[in-house]
Amino acid sequence: MPRPCKRRRVCALPERPNFGPVGAGPVRQSVPMTVDEFETIRLIDLEGLTQEACAAQMAVSRATVQAIYGSARHKLAQALVQGRELVIGGGDFVLCTGEGQGCGCGHCHKKRGHHKEDQP
């Protein structure tokens, strides 16, 4: 019997769950992306973390992050190259509250209004 899937820790949900071409012709089939795939793109490509650091923050192995990241990049490429809508949602994850969990991501801290860019 396979072991159960470990829930990935996610520190940020997407602000917009749908992305797609504007003024496109006929609607093509959308590309579904899970929230944990979105999180790997955010952490590795936007925040500049290594796969190892991303794995530690998401509380999974580096090999798991590598697989999730590869799948996410493939889906991004499909959406961009084929002009399809990207729909983000679902997956097996737990949302980090940033309070008492000690994730160290800094993002949860920013969301609570303590980031210096948010202050006047």
Secondary structure in CASP SS format (residue, H / E / C, confidence):
PFRMAT SS
TARGET T0000
AUTHOR 0000-0000-0000
METHOD secondary structure of the structure
MODEL  1
M C 1.00
P C 1.00
R C 1.00
P C 1.00
C C 1.00
K C 1.00
R C 1.00
R E 1.00
R E 1.00
V E 1.00
C C 1.00
A C 1.00
L C 1.00
P C 1.00
E C 1.00
R C 1.00
P C 1.00
N E 1.00
F E 1.00
G C 1.00
P C 1.00
V C 1.00
G C 1.00
A C 1.00
G C 1.00
P C 1.00
V C 1.00
R C 1.00
Q C 1.00
S C 1.00
V E 1.00
P E 1.00
M E 1.00
T C 1.00
V H 1.00
D H 1.00
E H 1.00
F H 1.00
E H 1.00
T H 1.00
I H 1.00
R H 1.00
L H 1.00
I H 1.00
D H 1.00
L H 1.00
E C 1.00
G C 1.00
L C 1.00
T C 1.00
Q H 1.00
E H 1.00
A H 1.00
C H 1.00
A H 1.00
A H 1.00
Q H 1.00
M H 1.00
A C 1.00
V C 1.00
S C 1.00
R H 1.00
A H 1.00
T H 1.00
V H 1.00
Q H 1.00
A H 1.00
I H 1.00
Y H 1.00
G H 1.00
S H 1.00
A H 1.00
R H 1.00
H H 1.00
K H 1.00
L H 1.00
A H 1.00
Q H 1.00
A H 1.00
L H 1.00
V H 1.00
Q H 1.00
G C 1.00
R C 1.00
E C 1.00
L E 1.00
V E 1.00
I E 1.00
G C 1.00
G C 1.00
G C 1.00
D C 1.00
F E 1.00
V E 1.00
L E 1.00
C C 1.00
T C 1.00
G C 1.00
E C 1.00
G C 1.00
Q C 1.00
G C 1.00
C C 1.00
G C 1.00
C C 1.00
G C 1.00
H H 1.00
C H 1.00
H H 1.00
K H 1.00
K H 1.00
R H 1.00
G H 1.00
H H 1.00
H C 1.00
K C 1.00
E C 1.00
D C 1.00
Q C 1.00
P C 1.00
END
